Amino acid sequence: MKVEKQRIDPVRLLIKRLALLGCIILLIIGSFGLWHTYQEEQASLRLRNDAQAHLQGLQQRQKTLSGDIALLTTDRGREAVLRSQYALGKPGEHMMIIINGPAPMAATDTPSVLKTWFKKAFSWW
């Protein structure tokens, strides 16, 4: 008889239902937290992939710049860069001889007209 009374007891039944409702509420709150964590994980995964792509681009650029620096350390490399940058020489041409023009004549001290007239006018001075 006591067992039957415990099953039908309304207070005990209310407590069980409240406990079940509390568990369901905790489950819902936990699922929201889990969903939020999942979204953050997806966002961080996208950021990681973007950072890796950026890193690969920087590594490729570093290789290119290292090659350019190695090229510029040699005379032939500097010459090739100057030729391509300033359009000097023909493609495939390896050597150019630059001939300087004639040296300019030294400027002689040519007397001015006034100075010449003064010397002629006052030759005794």
C-alpha positions as CSV (number, residue, x, y, z in Angstrom):
1,M,0.0,0.0,0.0
2,K,2.8,2.3,0.8
3,V,4.4,1.8,-2.7
4,E,1.1,2.6,-4.4
5,K,0.7,5.8,-2.4
6,Q,4.2,6.9,-3.5
7,R,3.3,6.5,-7.1
8,I,0.2,8.5,-6.8
9,D,1.5,11.2,-4.5
10,P,0.9,14.5,-6.3
11,V,3.8,16.4,-4.6
12,R,6.3,13.7,-5.6
13,L,4.9,13.6,-9.2
14,L,5.2,17.5,-9.4
15,I,8.9,17.3,-8.2
16,K,9.6,14.6,-10.8
17,R,8.1,16.7,-13.6
18,L,9.9,19.8,-12.4
19,A,13.2,17.9,-12.4
20,L,12.5,16.6,-15.9
21,L,11.7,20.2,-17.0
22,G,14.9,21.4,-15.4
23,C,16.9,18.7,-17.2
24,I,15.3,19.7,-20.5
25,I,16.1,23.4,-19.9
26,L,19.7,22.5,-19.1
27,L,19.9,20.4,-22.2
28,I,18.6,23.4,-24.3
29,I,21.1,25.8,-22.7
30,G,23.9,23.3,-23.2
31,S,23.0,22.9,-26.9
32,F,23.1,26.7,-27.4
33,G,26.6,26.8,-25.8
34,L,27.6,23.9,-28.0
35,W,26.3,25.6,-31.2
36,H,28.1,28.8,-30.2
37,T,31.3,26.9,-29.8
38,Y,30.8,25.2,-33.1
39,Q,30.4,28.6,-34.9
40,E,33.5,30.0,-33.2
41,E,35.5,26.9,-34.3
42,Q,34.3,27.4,-37.9
43,A,35.2,31.1,-37.9
44,S,38.7,30.3,-36.5
45,L,39.1,27.6,-39.2
46,R,38.4,30.1,-41.9
47,L,40.8,32.6,-40.3
48,R,43.5,29.9,-40.1
49,N,43.0,29.0,-43.8
50,D,43.2,32.7,-44.8
51,A,46.4,33.1,-42.7
52,Q,48.0,30.0,-44.3
53,A,47.2,31.3,-47.8
54,H,48.7,34.7,-46.9
55,L,51.8,33.0,-45.5
56,Q,52.2,31.0,-48.7
57,G,51.9,34.2,-50.7
58,L,54.6,35.8,-48.6
59,Q,56.9,32.8,-48.9
60,Q,56.5,32.9,-52.6
61,R,57.3,36.6,-52.7
62,Q,60.3,36.0,-50.5
63,K,61.6,33.4,-52.9
64,T,61.1,35.8,-55.8
65,L,62.8,38.7,-54.0
66,S,65.7,36.4,-53.0
67,G,66.2,35.4,-56.6
68,D,66.1,39.1,-57.6
69,I,68.7,40.0,-55.0
70,A,70.9,37.1,-56.1
71,L,70.6,38.4,-59.7
72,L,71.5,41.9,-58.7
73,T,74.7,40.9,-56.8
74,T,76.4,40.0,-60.2
75,D,77.5,42.5,-62.8
76,R,75.7,40.7,-65.5
77,G,72.5,40.7,-63.5
78,R,72.6,44.4,-62.8
79,E,73.3,45.0,-66.5
80,A,70.3,42.8,-67.5
81,V,68.0,44.7,-65.1
82,L,69.2,48.0,-66.4
83,R,68.7,47.0,-70.0
84,S,65.2,45.7,-69.3
85,Q,64.2,48.7,-67.2
86,Y,65.6,51.4,-69.5
87,A,65.2,49.6,-72.8
88,L,69.0,49.6,-73.5
89,G,70.3,47.2,-76.2
90,K,68.4,44.6,-78.1
91,P,67.0,41.4,-76.7
92,G,69.6,38.7,-76.6
93,E,72.5,41.2,-76.8
94,H,75.0,40.4,-74.1
95,M,77.6,43.2,-74.5
96,M,77.4,46.8,-75.4
97,I,80.3,49.1,-75.9
98,I,79.6,52.7,-75.1
99,I,81.9,55.2,-76.8
100,N,82.2,58.6,-75.2
101,G,82.0,61.5,-77.5
102,P,85.0,63.9,-78.0
103,A,86.0,65.7,-74.8
104,P,84.7,69.2,-74.7
105,M,87.3,71.9,-75.3
106,A,88.5,73.7,-72.3
107,A,86.9,77.1,-72.0
108,T,89.6,79.7,-72.7
109,D,89.5,83.0,-71.1
110,T,88.2,85.1,-74.0
111,P,88.4,88.8,-73.3
112,S,85.2,90.7,-73.5
113,V,84.6,93.5,-76.0
114,L,84.7,96.1,-73.3
115,K,88.0,94.8,-72.0
116,T,89.5,94.7,-75.4
117,W,88.4,98.3,-76.2
118,F,89.8,99.5,-72.8
119,K,93.2,98.0,-73.6
120,K,93.3,99.6,-77.0
121,A,92.2,103.0,-75.7
122,F,94.5,103.1,-72.8
123,S,97.5,101.1,-74.1
124,W,99.9,103.3,-72.3
125,W,98.4,102.3,-68.9
